[in-house]
Amino acid sequence: MPDALPEYDALVRSYREDGWGIYDDTADMHRAIRWSDAYYGDASSVAVLYSMTGKPMLAQNAKIRNYTETEAGT
């Protein structure tokens, strides 16, 4: 998806400039695990390591699409 690169670059730039959080582009996952407050993402080896910290975790579920409150019964 080389066409997605400009959109990705714009998203990263916006994230950094607007101060949404800390953008960590280092390769040290242990540093990221140590300094973060929580984990959100896919099931992975990083998630397994993160689970050992006792910090809050939320697993992403990419299979949920077009979810509405009606479908939730609310």
PDB file of N, CA, C, O and CB in Angstrom:
ATOM      1  N   MET A   1       0.817  -1.192   0.000  1.00  0.00           N
ATOM      2  CA  MET A   1       0.000   0.000   0.000  1.00  0.00           C
ATOM      3  C   MET A   1       0.864   1.261   0.000  1.00  0.00           C
ATOM      4  O   MET A   1       0.768   2.072   0.921  1.00  0.00           O
ATOM      5  CB  MET A   1      -0.931  -0.005   1.200  1.00  0.00           C
ATOM      6  N   PRO A   2       1.689   1.432  -1.000  1.00  0.00           N
ATOM      7  CA  PRO A   2       2.518   2.641  -1.040  1.00  0.00           C
ATOM      8  C   PRO A   2       1.694   3.920  -1.123  1.00  0.00           C
ATOM      9  O   PRO A   2       2.178   4.990  -0.755  1.00  0.00           O
ATOM     10  CB  PRO A   2       3.464   2.577  -2.217  1.00  0.00           C
ATOM     11  N   ASP A   3       0.466   3.824  -1.599  1.00  0.00           N
ATOM     12  CA  ASP A   3      -0.385   5.008  -1.691  1.00  0.00           C
ATOM     13  C   ASP A   3      -0.792   5.525  -0.316  1.00  0.00           C
ATOM     14  O   ASP A   3      -1.197   6.680  -0.186  1.00  0.00           O
ATOM     15  CB  ASP A   3      -1.624   4.698  -2.511  1.00  0.00           C
ATOM     16  N   ALA A   4      -0.690   4.683   0.709  1.00  0.00           N
ATOM     17  CA  ALA A   4      -1.109   5.064   2.062  1.00  0.00           C
ATOM     18  C   ALA A   4      -0.044   5.873   2.798  1.00  0.00           C
ATOM     19  O   ALA A   4      -0.335   6.464   3.838  1.00  0.00           O
ATOM     20  CB  ALA A   4      -1.448   3.824   2.867  1.00  0.00           C
ATOM     21  N   LEU A   5       1.174   5.910   2.282  1.00  0.00           N
ATOM     22  CA  LEU A   5       2.259   6.588   2.988  1.00  0.00           C
ATOM     23  C   LEU A   5       1.992   8.067   3.261  1.00  0.00           C
ATOM     24  O   LEU A   5       2.215   8.509   4.388  1.00  0.00           O
ATOM     25  CB  LEU A   5       3.521   6.457   2.201  1.00  0.00           C
ATOM     26  N   PRO A   6       1.526   8.855   2.291  1.00  0.00           N
ATOM     27  CA  PRO A   6       1.252  10.264   2.599  1.00  0.00           C
ATOM     28  C   PRO A   6       0.189  10.439   3.690  1.00  0.00           C
ATOM     29  O   PRO A   6       0.307  11.327   4.534  1.00  0.00           O
ATOM     30  CB  PRO A   6       0.807  10.987   1.340  1.00  0.00           C
ATOM     31  N   GLU A   7      -0.832   9.605   3.673  1.00  0.00           N
ATOM     32  CA  GLU A   7      -1.880   9.693   4.701  1.00  0.00           C
ATOM     33  C   GLU A   7      -1.321   9.310   6.071  1.00  0.00           C
ATOM     34  O   GLU A   7      -1.636   9.947   7.076  1.00  0.00           O
ATOM     35  CB  GLU A   7      -3.077   8.779   4.340  1.00  0.00           C
ATOM     36  N   TYR A   8      -0.489   8.267   6.105  1.00  0.00           N
ATOM     37  CA  TYR A   8       0.138   7.844   7.357  1.00  0.00           C
ATOM     38  C   TYR A   8       1.046   8.951   7.899  1.00  0.00           C
ATOM     39  O   TYR A   8       0.999   9.276   9.086  1.00  0.00           O
ATOM     40  CB  TYR A   8       0.944   6.540   7.146  1.00  0.00           C
ATOM     41  N   ASP A   9       1.870   9.525   7.024  1.00  0.00           N
ATOM     42  CA  ASP A   9       2.762  10.611   7.449  1.00  0.00           C
ATOM     43  C   ASP A   9       1.976  11.793   8.015  1.00  0.00           C
ATOM     44  O   ASP A   9       2.387  12.398   9.005  1.00  0.00           O
ATOM     45  CB  ASP A   9       3.628  11.077   6.273  1.00  0.00           C
ATOM     46  N   ALA A  10       0.855  12.118   7.390  1.00  0.00           N
ATOM     47  CA  ALA A  10       0.015  13.224   7.873  1.00  0.00           C
ATOM     48  C   ALA A  10      -0.569  12.897   9.239  1.00  0.00           C
ATOM     49  O   ALA A  10      -0.647  13.770  10.103  1.00  0.00           O
ATOM     50  CB  ALA A  10      -1.119  13.525   6.872  1.00  0.00           C
ATOM     51  N   LEU A  11      -0.978  11.658   9.443  1.00  0.00           N
ATOM     52  CA  LEU A  11      -1.531  11.238  10.732  1.00  0.00           C
ATOM     53  C   LEU A  11      -0.482  11.329  11.833  1.00  0.00           C
ATOM     54  O   LEU A  11      -0.761  11.836  12.920  1.00  0.00           O
ATOM     55  CB  LEU A  11      -2.075   9.806  10.642  1.00  0.00           C
ATOM     56  N   VAL A  12       0.719  10.841  11.556  1.00  0.00           N
ATOM     57  CA  VAL A  12       1.803  10.912  12.543  1.00  0.00           C
ATOM     58  C   VAL A  12       2.135  12.367  12.862  1.00  0.00           C
ATOM     59  O   VAL A  12       2.300  12.727  14.028  1.00  0.00           O
ATOM     60  CB  VAL A  12       3.063  10.177  12.025  1.00  0.00           C
ATOM     61  N   ARG A  13       2.233  13.198  11.835  1.00  0.00           N
ATOM     62  CA  ARG A  13       2.528  14.624  12.042  1.00  0.00           C
ATOM     63  C   ARG A  13       1.458  15.281  12.904  1.00  0.00           C
ATOM     64  O   ARG A  13       1.777  16.037  13.821  1.00  0.00           O
ATOM     65  CB  ARG A  13       2.637  15.358  10.692  1.00  0.00           C
ATOM     66  N   SER A  14       0.184  14.996  12.617  1.00  0.00           N
ATOM     67  CA  SER A  14      -0.919  15.555  13.399  1.00  0.00           C
ATOM     68  C   SER A  14      -0.864  15.076  14.845  1.00  0.00           C
ATOM     69  O   SER A  14      -1.073  15.858  15.772  1.00  0.00           O
ATOM     70  CB  SER A  14      -2.266  15.176  12.772  1.00  0.00           C
ATOM     71  N   TYR A  15      -0.585  13.800  15.034  1.00  0.00           N
ATOM     72  CA  TYR A  15      -0.490  13.229  16.384  1.00  0.00           C
ATOM     73  C   TYR A  15       0.575  13.950  17.193  1.00  0.00           C
ATOM     74  O   TYR A  15       0.354  14.319  18.347  1.00  0.00           O
ATOM     75  CB  TYR A  15      -0.175  11.721  16.318  1.00  0.00           C
ATOM     76  N   ARG A  16       1.729  14.146  16.575  1.00  0.00           N
ATOM     77  CA  ARG A  16       2.832  14.809  17.274  1.00  0.00           C
ATOM     78  C   ARG A  16       2.540  16.281  17.546  1.00  0.00           C
ATOM     79  O   ARG A  16       2.766  16.762  18.657  1.00  0.00           O
ATOM     80  CB  ARG A  16       4.111  14.685  16.465  1.00  0.00           C
ATOM     81  N   GLU A  17       2.043  16.994  16.549  1.00  0.00           N
ATOM     82  CA  GLU A  17       1.816  18.430  16.680  1.00  0.00           C
ATOM     83  C   GLU A  17       0.671  18.765  17.628  1.00  0.00           C
ATOM     84  O   GLU A  17       0.737  19.757  18.354  1.00  0.00           O
ATOM     85  CB  GLU A  17       1.538  19.027  15.327  1.00  0.00           C
ATOM     86  N   ASP A  18      -0.374  17.948  17.628  1.00  0.00           N
ATOM     87  CA  ASP A  18      -1.548  18.226  18.456  1.00  0.00           C
ATOM     88  C   ASP A  18      -1.408  17.707  19.882  1.00  0.00           C
ATOM     89  O   ASP A  18      -2.272  17.960  20.722  1.00  0.00           O
ATOM     90  CB  ASP A  18      -2.772  17.623  17.822  1.00  0.00           C
ATOM     91  N   GLY A  19      -0.330  16.984  20.161  1.00  0.00           N
ATOM     92  CA  GLY A  19      -0.065  16.526  21.524  1.00  0.00           C
ATOM     93  C   GLY A  19      -1.046  15.486  22.037  1.00  0.00           C
ATOM     94  O   GLY A  19      -1.402  15.504  23.215  1.00  0.00           O
ATOM     95  N   TRP A  20      -1.489  14.582  21.176  1.00  0.00           N
ATOM     96  CA  TRP A  20      -2.433  13.538  21.605  1.00  0.00           C
ATOM     97  C   TRP A  20      -1.797  12.567  22.581  1.00  0.00           C
ATOM     98  O   TRP A  20      -2.488  11.954  23.394  1.00  0.00           O
ATOM     99  CB  TRP A  20      -2.962  12.774  20.400  1.00  0.00           C
ATOM    100  N   GLY A  21      -0.510  12.429  22.505  1.00  0.00           N
ATOM    101  CA  GLY A  21       0.200  11.485  23.358  1.00  0.00           C
ATOM    102  C   GLY A  21       1.676  11.515  23.010  1.00  0.00           C
ATOM    103  O   GLY A  21       2.149  12.439  22.348  1.00  0.00           O
ATOM    104  N   ILE A  22       2.386  10.522  23.450  1.00  0.00           N
ATOM    105  CA  ILE A  22       3.811  10.411  23.178  1.00  0.00           C
ATOM    106  C   ILE A  22       3.994   9.448  22.013  1.00  0.00           C
ATOM    107  O   ILE A  22       3.572   8.294  22.084  1.00  0.00           O
ATOM    108  CB  ILE A  22       4.599   9.930  24.441  1.00  0.00           C
ATOM    109  N   TYR A  23       4.613   9.915  20.961  1.00  0.00           N
ATOM    110  CA  TYR A  23       4.882   9.080  19.790  1.00  0.00           C
ATOM    111  C   TYR A  23       6.260   8.462  19.973  1.00  0.00           C
ATOM    112  O   TYR A  23       7.274   9.156  19.900  1.00  0.00           O
ATOM    113  CB  TYR A  23       4.801   9.909  18.454  1.00  0.00           C
ATOM    114  N   ASP A  24       6.291   7.181  20.207  1.00  0.00           N
ATOM    115  CA  ASP A  24       7.548   6.477  20.452  1.00  0.00           C
ATOM    116  C   ASP A  24       7.971   5.765  19.174  1.00  0.00           C
ATOM    117  O   ASP A  24       7.340   4.792  18.760  1.00  0.00           O
ATOM    118  CB  ASP A  24       7.406   5.466  21.630  1.00  0.00           C
ATOM    119  N   ASP A  25       9.034   6.248  18.555  1.00  0.00           N
ATOM    120  CA  ASP A  25       9.520   5.610  17.341  1.00  0.00           C
ATOM    121  C   ASP A  25      10.848   4.884  17.566  1.00  0.00           C
ATOM    122  O   ASP A  25      11.596   4.630  16.622  1.00  0.00           O
ATOM    123  CB  ASP A  25       9.675   6.643  16.242  1.00  0.00           C
ATOM    124  N   THR A  26      11.126   4.557  18.824  1.00  0.00           N
ATOM    125  CA  THR A  26      12.327   3.785  19.120  1.00  0.00           C
ATOM    126  C   THR A  26      12.053   2.306  18.899  1.00  0.00           C
ATOM    127  O   THR A  26      10.901   1.879  18.820  1.00  0.00           O
ATOM    128  CB  THR A  26      12.802   4.038  20.565  1.00  0.00           C
ATOM    129  N   ALA A  27      13.105   1.547  18.801  1.00  0.00           N
ATOM    130  CA  ALA A  27      12.982   0.105  18.583  1.00  0.00           C
ATOM    131  C   ALA A  27      12.978  -0.685  19.888  1.00  0.00           C
ATOM    132  O   ALA A  27      12.918  -1.914  19.862  1.00  0.00           O
ATOM    133  CB  ALA A  27      14.112  -0.380  17.700  1.00  0.00           C
ATOM    134  N   ASP A  28      13.040  -0.005  21.018  1.00  0.00           N
ATOM    135  CA  ASP A  28      13.153  -0.679  22.318  1.00  0.00           C
ATOM    136  C   ASP A  28      11.773  -0.931  22.918  1.00  0.00           C
ATOM    137  O   ASP A  28      11.213  -0.061  23.586  1.00  0.00           O
ATOM    138  CB  ASP A  28      14.008   0.161  23.291  1.00  0.00           C
ATOM    139  N   MET A  29      11.220  -2.136  22.677  1.00  0.00           N
ATOM    140  CA  MET A  29       9.880  -2.423  23.177  1.00  0.00           C
ATOM    141  C   MET A  29       9.858  -2.475  24.703  1.00  0.00           C
ATOM    142  O   MET A  29       8.838  -2.158  25.314  1.00  0.00           O
ATOM    143  CB  MET A  29       9.371  -3.744  22.599  1.00  0.00           C
ATOM    144  N   HIS A  30      10.954  -2.865  25.316  1.00  0.00           N
ATOM    145  CA  HIS A  30      10.980  -2.925  26.779  1.00  0.00           C
ATOM    146  C   HIS A  30      10.844  -1.523  27.377  1.00  0.00           C
ATOM    147  O   HIS A  30      10.199  -1.345  28.410  1.00  0.00           O
ATOM    148  CB  HIS A  30      12.284  -3.592  27.269  1.00  0.00           C
ATOM    149  N   ARG A  31      11.444  -0.547  26.732  1.00  0.00           N
ATOM    150  CA  ARG A  31      11.303   0.849  27.172  1.00  0.00           C
ATOM    151  C   ARG A  31       9.854   1.289  27.047  1.00  0.00           C
ATOM    152  O   ARG A  31       9.311   1.924  27.952  1.00  0.00           O
ATOM    153  CB  ARG A  31      12.221   1.786  26.346  1.00  0.00           C
ATOM    154  N   ALA A  32       9.231   0.953  25.932  1.00  0.00           N
ATOM    155  CA  ALA A  32       7.828   1.321  25.718  1.00  0.00           C
ATOM    156  C   ALA A  32       6.930   0.673  26.762  1.00  0.00           C
ATOM    157  O   ALA A  32       6.026   1.317  27.292  1.00  0.00           O
ATOM    158  CB  ALA A  32       7.374   0.915  24.309  1.00  0.00           C
ATOM    159  N   ILE A  33       7.172  -0.582  27.055  1.00  0.00           N
ATOM    160  CA  ILE A  33       6.378  -1.292  28.063  1.00  0.00           C
ATOM    161  C   ILE A  33       6.567  -0.638  29.429  1.00  0.00           C
ATOM    162  O   ILE A  33       5.603  -0.424  30.163  1.00  0.00           O
ATOM    163  CB  ILE A  33       6.774  -2.793  28.122  1.00  0.00           C
ATOM    164  N   ARG A  34       7.791  -0.332  29.755  1.00  0.00           N
ATOM    165  CA  ARG A  34       8.102   0.239  31.071  1.00  0.00           C
ATOM    166  C   ARG A  34       7.468   1.623  31.257  1.00  0.00           C
ATOM    167  O   ARG A  34       6.944   1.911  32.333  1.00  0.00           O
ATOM    168  CB  ARG A  34       9.621   0.336  31.256  1.00  0.00           C
ATOM    169  N   TRP A  35       7.504   2.473  30.244  1.00  0.00           N
ATOM    170  CA  TRP A  35       7.052   3.860  30.382  1.00  0.00           C
ATOM    171  C   TRP A  35       5.577   4.069  30.105  1.00  0.00           C
ATOM    172  O   TRP A  35       5.047   5.132  30.428  1.00  0.00           O
ATOM    173  CB  TRP A  35       7.832   4.726  29.473  1.00  0.00           C
ATOM    174  N   SER A  36       4.900   3.110  29.527  1.00  0.00           N
ATOM    175  CA  SER A  36       3.488   3.296  29.172  1.00  0.00           C
ATOM    176  C   SER A  36       2.578   3.080  30.372  1.00  0.00           C
ATOM    177  O   SER A  36       2.959   2.455  31.362  1.00  0.00           O
ATOM    178  CB  SER A  36       3.092   2.344  28.045  1.00  0.00           C
ATOM    179  N   ASP A  37       1.367   3.612  30.259  1.00  0.00           N
ATOM    180  CA  ASP A  37       0.363   3.462  31.314  1.00  0.00           C
ATOM    181  C   ASP A  37      -0.606   2.328  31.032  1.00  0.00           C
ATOM    182  O   ASP A  37      -1.192   1.763  31.955  1.00  0.00           O
ATOM    183  CB  ASP A  37      -0.405   4.750  31.488  1.00  0.00           C
ATOM    184  N   ALA A  38      -0.777   1.992  29.755  1.00  0.00           N
ATOM    185  CA  ALA A  38      -1.731   0.948  29.366  1.00  0.00           C
ATOM    186  C   ALA A  38      -1.374   0.452  27.971  1.00  0.00           C
ATOM    187  O   ALA A  38      -0.577   1.069  27.264  1.00  0.00           O
ATOM    188  CB  ALA A  38      -3.202   1.479  29.407  1.00  0.00           C
ATOM    189  N   TYR A  39      -1.976  -0.673  27.585  1.00  0.00           N
ATOM    190  CA  TYR A  39      -1.745  -1.270  26.269  1.00  0.00           C
ATOM    191  C   TYR A  39      -3.055  -1.344  25.515  1.00  0.00           C
ATOM    192  O   TYR A  39      -4.072  -1.770  26.064  1.00  0.00           O
ATOM    193  CB  TYR A  39      -1.110  -2.677  26.396  1.00  0.00           C
ATOM    194  N   TYR A  40      -3.034  -0.930  24.253  1.00  0.00           N
ATOM    195  CA  TYR A  40      -4.159  -1.130  23.348  1.00  0.00           C
ATOM    196  C   TYR A  40      -3.589  -1.644  22.036  1.00  0.00           C
ATOM    197  O   TYR A  40      -2.715  -1.013  21.441  1.00  0.00           O
ATOM    198  CB  TYR A  40      -4.988   0.195  23.140  1.00  0.00           C
ATOM    199  N   GLY A  41      -4.080  -2.779  21.591  1.00  0.00           N
ATOM    200  CA  GLY A  41      -3.571  -3.289  20.323  1.00  0.00           C
ATOM    201  C   GLY A  41      -3.946  -4.735  20.105  1.00  0.00           C
ATOM    202  O   GLY A  41      -4.780  -5.308  20.807  1.00  0.00           O
ATOM    203  N   ASP A  42      -3.294  -5.305  19.101  1.00  0.00           N
ATOM    204  CA  ASP A  42      -3.546  -6.689  18.716  1.00  0.00           C
ATOM    205  C   ASP A  42      -2.870  -7.657  19.670  1.00  0.00           C
ATOM    206  O   ASP A  42      -1.957  -7.298  20.414  1.00  0.00           O
ATOM    207  CB  ASP A  42      -3.067  -6.939  17.294  1.00  0.00           C
ATOM    208  N   ALA A  43      -3.344  -8.892  19.629  1.00  0.00           N
ATOM    209  CA  ALA A  43      -2.668  -9.957  20.356  1.00  0.00           C
ATOM    210  C   ALA A  43      -1.298 -10.149  19.701  1.00  0.00           C
ATOM    211  O   ALA A  43      -1.199 -10.286  18.482  1.00  0.00           O
ATOM    212  CB  ALA A  43      -3.512 -11.296  20.349  1.00  0.00           C
ATOM    213  N   SER A  44      -0.265 -10.158  20.508  1.00  0.00           N
ATOM    214  CA  SER A  44       1.092 -10.270  19.975  1.00  0.00           C
ATOM    215  C   SER A  44       2.037 -10.675  21.089  1.00  0.00           C
ATOM    216  O   SER A  44       1.639 -10.797  22.248  1.00  0.00           O
ATOM    217  CB  SER A  44       1.551  -8.940  19.326  1.00  0.00           C
ATOM    218  N   SER A  45       3.283 -10.878  20.728  1.00  0.00           N
ATOM    219  CA  SER A  45       4.284 -11.195  21.749  1.00  0.00           C
ATOM    220  C   SER A  45       4.469 -10.010  22.698  1.00  0.00           C
ATOM    221  O   SER A  45       4.756 -10.202  23.880  1.00  0.00           O
ATOM    222  CB  SER A  45       5.633 -11.571  21.091  1.00  0.00           C
ATOM    223  N   VAL A  46       4.309  -8.802  22.193  1.00  0.00           N
ATOM    224  CA  VAL A  46       4.403  -7.614  23.052  1.00  0.00           C
ATOM    225  C   VAL A  46       3.260  -7.616  24.057  1.00  0.00           C
ATOM    226  O   VAL A  46       3.463  -7.289  25.226  1.00  0.00           O
ATOM    227  CB  VAL A  46       4.378  -6.311  22.206  1.00  0.00           C
ATOM    228  N   ALA A  47       2.066  -7.979  23.614  1.00  0.00           N
ATOM    229  CA  ALA A  47       0.913  -8.041  24.517  1.00  0.00           C
ATOM    230  C   ALA A  47       1.144  -9.069  25.623  1.00  0.00           C
ATOM    231  O   ALA A  47       0.769  -8.843  26.773  1.00  0.00           O
ATOM    232  CB  ALA A  47      -0.369  -8.384  23.731  1.00  0.00           C
ATOM    233  N   VAL A  48       1.755 -10.183  25.279  1.00  0.00           N
ATOM    234  CA  VAL A  48       2.050 -11.198  26.292  1.00  0.00           C
ATOM    235  C   VAL A  48       3.013 -10.644  27.329  1.00  0.00           C
ATOM    236  O   VAL A  48       2.794 -10.807  28.530  1.00  0.00           O
ATOM    237  CB  VAL A  48       2.638 -12.465  25.642  1.00  0.00           C
ATOM    238  N   LEU A  49       4.074  -9.992  26.876  1.00  0.00           N
ATOM    239  CA  LEU A  49       5.008  -9.371  27.814  1.00  0.00           C
ATOM    240  C   LEU A  49       4.317  -8.307  28.653  1.00  0.00           C
ATOM    241  O   LEU A  49       4.532  -8.218  29.862  1.00  0.00           O
ATOM    242  CB  LEU A  49       6.191  -8.760  27.063  1.00  0.00           C
ATOM    243  N   TYR A  50       3.481  -7.496  27.997  1.00  0.00           N
ATOM    244  CA  TYR A  50       2.792  -6.410  28.695  1.00  0.00           C
ATOM    245  C   TYR A  50       1.865  -6.945  29.776  1.00  0.00           C
ATOM    246  O   TYR A  50       1.723  -6.330  30.834  1.00  0.00           O
ATOM    247  CB  TYR A  50       2.000  -5.561  27.705  1.00  0.00           C
ATOM    248  N   SER A  51       1.242  -8.072  29.521  1.00  0.00           N
ATOM    249  CA  SER A  51       0.305  -8.640  30.495  1.00  0.00           C
ATOM    250  C   SER A  51       0.988  -8.949  31.825  1.00  0.00           C
ATOM    251  O   SER A  51       0.330  -9.005  32.864  1.00  0.00           O
ATOM    252  CB  SER A  51      -0.332  -9.910  29.934  1.00  0.00           C
ATOM    253  N   MET A  52       2.285  -9.146  31.795  1.00  0.00           N
ATOM    254  CA  MET A  52       3.030  -9.457  33.011  1.00  0.00           C
ATOM    255  C   MET A  52       3.279  -8.229  33.877  1.00  0.00           C
ATOM    256  O   MET A  52       3.748  -8.359  35.008  1.00  0.00           O
ATOM    257  CB  MET A  52       4.346 -10.097  32.655  1.00  0.00           C
ATOM    258  N   THR A  53       2.970  -7.029  33.362  1.00  0.00           N
ATOM    259  CA  THR A  53       3.191  -5.809  34.140  1.00  0.00           C
ATOM    260  C   THR A  53       2.062  -5.537  35.125  1.00  0.00           C
ATOM    261  O   THR A  53       2.256  -4.828  36.112  1.00  0.00           O
ATOM    262  CB  THR A  53       3.349  -4.625  33.211  1.00  0.00           C
ATOM    263  N   GLY A  54       0.895  -6.091  34.863  1.00  0.00           N
ATOM    264  CA  GLY A  54      -0.262  -5.804  35.712  1.00  0.00           C
ATOM    265  C   GLY A  54      -0.956  -4.502  35.340  1.00  0.00           C
ATOM    266  O   GLY A  54      -1.932  -4.114  35.983  1.00  0.00           O
ATOM    267  N   LYS A  55      -0.463  -3.822  34.305  1.00  0.00           N
ATOM    268  CA  LYS A  55      -1.079  -2.571  33.856  1.00  0.00           C
ATOM    269  C   LYS A  55      -2.326  -2.888  33.021  1.00  0.00           C
ATOM    270  O   LYS A  55      -2.463  -4.001  32.512  1.00  0.00           O
ATOM    271  CB  LYS A  55      -0.063  -1.717  33.029  1.00  0.00           C
ATOM    272  N   PRO A  56      -3.228  -1.922  32.880  1.00  0.00           N
ATOM    273  CA  PRO A  56      -4.452  -2.141  32.101  1.00  0.00           C
ATOM    274  C   PRO A  56      -4.147  -2.463  30.636  1.00  0.00           C
ATOM    275  O   PRO A  56      -3.210  -1.933  30.040  1.00  0.00           O
ATOM    276  CB  PRO A  56      -5.353  -0.908  32.181  1.00  0.00           C
ATOM    277  N   MET A  57      -4.974  -3.351  30.084  1.00  0.00           N
ATOM    278  CA  MET A  57      -4.828  -3.734  28.684  1.00  0.00           C
ATOM    279  C   MET A  57      -6.199  -3.778  28.023  1.00  0.00           C
ATOM    280  O   MET A  57      -7.194  -4.135  28.653  1.00  0.00           O
ATOM    281  CB  MET A  57      -4.116  -5.103  28.556  1.00  0.00           C
ATOM    282  N   LEU A  58      -6.237  -3.411  26.751  1.00  0.00           N
ATOM    283  CA  LEU A  58      -7.449  -3.509  25.951  1.00  0.00           C
ATOM    284  C   LEU A  58      -7.059  -4.091  24.608  1.00  0.00           C
ATOM    285  O   LEU A  58      -6.245  -3.514  23.887  1.00  0.00           O
ATOM    286  CB  LEU A  58      -8.152  -2.121  25.790  1.00  0.00           C
ATOM    287  N   ALA A  59      -7.644  -5.241  24.268  1.00  0.00           N
ATOM    288  CA  ALA A  59      -7.318  -5.902  23.008  1.00  0.00           C
ATOM    289  C   ALA A  59      -8.186  -5.355  21.887  1.00  0.00           C
ATOM    290  O   ALA A  59      -9.399  -5.204  22.034  1.00  0.00           O
ATOM    291  CB  ALA A  59      -7.496  -7.422  23.130  1.00  0.00           C
ATOM    292  N   GLN A  60      -7.552  -5.067  20.783  1.00  0.00           N
ATOM    293  CA  GLN A  60      -8.264  -4.598  19.600  1.00  0.00           C
ATOM    294  C   GLN A  60      -8.937  -5.798  18.931  1.00  0.00           C
ATOM    295  O   GLN A  60      -8.368  -6.889  18.881  1.00  0.00           O
ATOM    296  CB  GLN A  60      -7.295  -3.869  18.609  1.00  0.00           C
ATOM    297  N   ASN A  61     -10.143  -5.590  18.420  1.00  0.00           N
ATOM    298  CA  ASN A  61     -10.835  -6.641  17.685  1.00  0.00           C
ATOM    299  C   ASN A  61     -11.219  -6.085  16.320  1.00  0.00           C
ATOM    300  O   ASN A  61     -12.233  -5.401  16.179  1.00  0.00           O
ATOM    301  CB  ASN A  61     -12.095  -7.151  18.465  1.00  0.00           C
ATOM    302  N   ALA A  62     -10.404  -6.383  15.324  1.00  0.00           N
ATOM    303  CA  ALA A  62     -10.631  -5.846  13.978  1.00  0.00           C
ATOM    304  C   ALA A  62     -11.804  -6.520  13.280  1.00  0.00           C
ATOM    305  O   ALA A  62     -12.205  -6.081  12.202  1.00  0.00           O
ATOM    306  CB  ALA A  62      -9.380  -6.005  13.135  1.00  0.00           C
ATOM    307  N   LYS A  63     -12.361  -7.572  13.865  1.00  0.00           N
ATOM    308  CA  LYS A  63     -13.484  -8.274  13.240  1.00  0.00           C
ATOM    309  C   LYS A  63     -14.813  -7.557  13.446  1.00  0.00           C
ATOM    310  O   LYS A  63     -15.787  -7.862  12.758  1.00  0.00           O
ATOM    311  CB  LYS A  63     -13.581  -9.679  13.787  1.00  0.00           C
ATOM    312  N   ILE A  64     -14.871  -6.606  14.383  1.00  0.00           N
ATOM    313  CA  ILE A  64     -16.103  -5.860  14.622  1.00  0.00           C
ATOM    314  C   ILE A  64     -16.165  -4.725  13.608  1.00  0.00           C
ATOM    315  O   ILE A  64     -15.268  -3.885  13.547  1.00  0.00           O
ATOM    316  CB  ILE A  64     -16.168  -5.313  16.094  1.00  0.00           C
ATOM    317  N   ARG A  65     -17.231  -4.708  12.814  1.00  0.00           N
ATOM    318  CA  ARG A  65     -17.379  -3.677  11.788  1.00  0.00           C
ATOM    319  C   ARG A  65     -18.797  -3.145  11.802  1.00  0.00           C
ATOM    320  O   ARG A  65     -19.747  -3.885  12.056  1.00  0.00           O
ATOM    321  CB  ARG A  65     -17.023  -4.229  10.391  1.00  0.00           C
ATOM    322  N   ASN A  66     -18.934  -1.858  11.528  1.00  0.00           N
ATOM    323  CA  ASN A  66     -20.236  -1.214  11.441  1.00  0.00           C
ATOM    324  C   ASN A  66     -21.079  -1.439  12.692  1.00  0.00           C
ATOM    325  O   ASN A  66     -22.284  -1.674  12.596  1.00  0.00           O
ATOM    326  CB  ASN A  66     -20.979  -1.719  10.227  1.00  0.00           C
ATOM    327  N   TYR A  67     -20.464  -1.371  13.842  1.00  0.00           N
ATOM    328  CA  TYR A  67     -21.148  -1.548  15.125  1.00  0.00           C
ATOM    329  C   TYR A  67     -22.005  -0.335  15.430  1.00  0.00           C
ATOM    330  O   TYR A  67     -21.558   0.802  15.278  1.00  0.00           O
ATOM    331  CB  TYR A  67     -20.135  -1.785  16.261  1.00  0.00           C
ATOM    332  N   THR A  68     -23.219  -0.572  15.854  1.00  0.00           N
ATOM    333  CA  THR A  68     -24.101   0.524  16.246  1.00  0.00           C
ATOM    334  C   THR A  68     -24.717   0.224  17.589  1.00  0.00           C
ATOM    335  O   THR A  68     -24.718  -0.924  18.033  1.00  0.00           O
ATOM    336  CB  THR A  68     -25.194   0.760  15.195  1.00  0.00           C
ATOM    337  N   GLU A  69     -25.247   1.253  18.249  1.00  0.00           N
ATOM    338  CA  GLU A  69     -25.898   1.044  19.539  1.00  0.00           C
ATOM    339  C   GLU A  69     -27.095   0.125  19.398  1.00  0.00           C
ATOM    340  O   GLU A  69     -27.405  -0.616  20.331  1.00  0.00           O
ATOM    341  CB  GLU A  69     -26.328   2.376  20.146  1.00  0.00           C
ATOM    342  N   THR A  70     -27.773   0.148  18.272  1.00  0.00           N
ATOM    343  CA  THR A  70     -28.938  -0.711  18.047  1.00  0.00           C
ATOM    344  C   THR A  70     -28.533  -2.177  18.139  1.00  0.00           C
ATOM    345  O   THR A  70     -29.246  -2.989  18.729  1.00  0.00           O
ATOM    346  CB  THR A  70     -29.580  -0.416  16.672  1.00  0.00           C
ATOM    347  N   GLU A  71     -27.382  -2.510  17.552  1.00  0.00           N
ATOM    348  CA  GLU A  71     -26.910  -3.880  17.595  1.00  0.00           C
ATOM    349  C   GLU A  71     -26.551  -4.314  19.017  1.00  0.00           C
ATOM    350  O   GLU A  71     -26.608  -5.501  19.338  1.00  0.00           O
ATOM    351  CB  GLU A  71     -25.713  -4.042  16.683  1.00  0.00           C
ATOM    352  N   ALA A  72     -26.188  -3.371  19.853  1.00  0.00           N
ATOM    353  CA  ALA A  72     -25.822  -3.681  21.237  1.00  0.00           C
ATOM    354  C   ALA A  72     -27.051  -3.834  22.108  1.00  0.00           C
ATOM    355  O   ALA A  72     -26.943  -4.216  23.273  1.00  0.00           O
ATOM    356  CB  ALA A  72     -24.915  -2.596  21.806  1.00  0.00           C
ATOM    357  N   GLY A  73     -28.230  -3.539  21.551  1.00  0.00           N
ATOM    358  CA  GLY A  73     -29.450  -3.670  22.334  1.00  0.00           C
ATOM    359  C   GLY A  73     -29.725  -2.495  23.230  1.00  0.00           C
ATOM    360  O   GLY A  73     -30.479  -2.619  24.195  1.00  0.00           O
ATOM    361  N   THR A  74     -29.130  -1.349  22.936  1.00  0.00           N
ATOM    362  CA  THR A  74     -29.363  -0.166  23.762  1.00  0.00           C
ATOM    363  C   THR A  74     -30.258   0.826  23.049  1.00  0.00           C
ATOM    364  O   THR A  74     -30.562   1.886  23.596  1.00  0.00           O
ATOM    365  CB  THR A  74     -28.042   0.497  24.134  1.00  0.00           C
TER     366      THR A  74
END
